[in-house]
Amino acid sequence: MARIFDVIEYPSEMDGEIVHRFPEDTAGDFRIGSQVIVRESQMAVFYRDGKALDTFGPGRHTIATANIPLLIDLIGKAFNDRSPFTAEVFFVSTREFADEKWGTPQPILVRNPGMGLGVALLQGFGTYSYKVADPQQFVAQIVGVTGIYTTKDIEARLRAMLLSKLQDLLGETAQETSVPELIGLVEELGIGVKAKTLDEFKAIGLSLLSFYIESLKPSERSAEELRAMGMLDMETYTQLQAADAMRDAAQNPSGGAGLTAGIGAGMGIGSAITDSLKKSSSGSGADVPASASGPPPVMTPSEAAAYLKVAEEDVVAAIEAGDIKAKKIGKAFRISKEALDEFLSS
């Protein structure tokens, strides 16, 4: 004979649990007069035949046709107070689920006109918190007949919703704000993401309480990794690959051929970007005349770096490696323009 439950409760803190069905594996036998005990930070949704009949807040409740009017229509008027009937109770946690983690699994592409390649790849991470605002809606839309539903079960869906809105917001904001300024607007962006997801969370019975961006910065992924993710066309890939080579060469303490190749690659990118910007500003593909003043005939490492469009330490490393001819006067280097032109043509 099936067990008849006279007391229905789930005395648990529900740590990590959003919903717990009673009984957990199947429907239970209850009767008019059974007691439903709901703890603080819980709500109980009473179900029969897949239909929500009522929701109970914290406290002790007696199952009766007076507080569940639909019950008499479902179990029939022939039932008396002691006749059992089959039903389910879903205990739903109403506490805040705080410090949930989010992060960008792939960099977010943001347009960055007038700087570098014209795009930036941003990565970020942070936390968010939420709670169940409509227990009936959440059980109906998300939980179904699942016996136990936890934060782990829904985290992928919520992260996808949040990251989609973050990507949209970054794209919209970048149209009027430079990327360096954008990175400084993490608080405003967090508020914006929260506002954008309001309706989607409400549709599944949830309320987003907070969305924090703890870090937002340019991606450190290499050109190879980005291309493997399908995020780069061939032209951008080639340029970024050259930039990677230059960065690696700058980190090479021995200098040599690697450094030379790196600086050469950097010059290639610099020239390509400069040409592109010149064409954009002039409105045509015609060449823009160079400055009449030009570089001085003899330069310091800093001036040479500006001429080559590389870092000063790269120039010094190339000098010490013997790739750039220079004169050392005391502790300072002086480089002729002819030596730099010879280096570039080598």
Sequence and secondary structure as in RCSB ss.txt:
>XXXX:A:sequence
MARIFDVIEYPSEMDGEIVHRFPEDTAGDFRIGSQVIVRESQMAVFYRDGKALDTFGPGRHTIATANIPLLIDLI
GKAFNDRSPFTAEVFFVSTREFADEKWGTPQPILVRNPGMGLGVALLQGFGTYSYKVADPQQFVAQIVGVTGIYT
TKDIEARLRAMLLSKLQDLLGETAQETSVPELIGLVEELGIGVKAKTLDEFKAIGLSLLSFYIESLKPSERSAEE
LRAMGMLDMETYTQLQAADAMRDAAQNPSGGAGLTAGIGAGMGIGSAITDSLKKSSSGSGADVPASASGPPPVMT
PSEAAAYLKVAEEDVVAAIEAGDIKAKKIGKAFRISKEALDEFLSS
>XXXX:A:secstr
   B SEEE  S  TTEEEEEESSSS EEEETT EEEE TTEEEEEEETTEEEEEE SEEEE  TTT TTHHHHH
 TT  TT EEEEEEEEEE S EEEEEEE SS EEEE TTSTTSEEEEEEEEEEEEEES HHHHIIIIITT SEEE
HHHHHHHHHHHHHHHHHHHHHHHHTTS HHHHHT HHHHHHHHHHHTHHHHHHTTEEEEEEEEEEEEE    HHH
HHHTT   HHHHHHHHHHHHHHHHHT TT HHHHHHHHHHHHHHHHHHHHHHHHHHHTSS      SS   SEE 
HHHHHHHHTS HHHHHHHHHTTSS  EEETTEEEEEHHHHHHHHH 
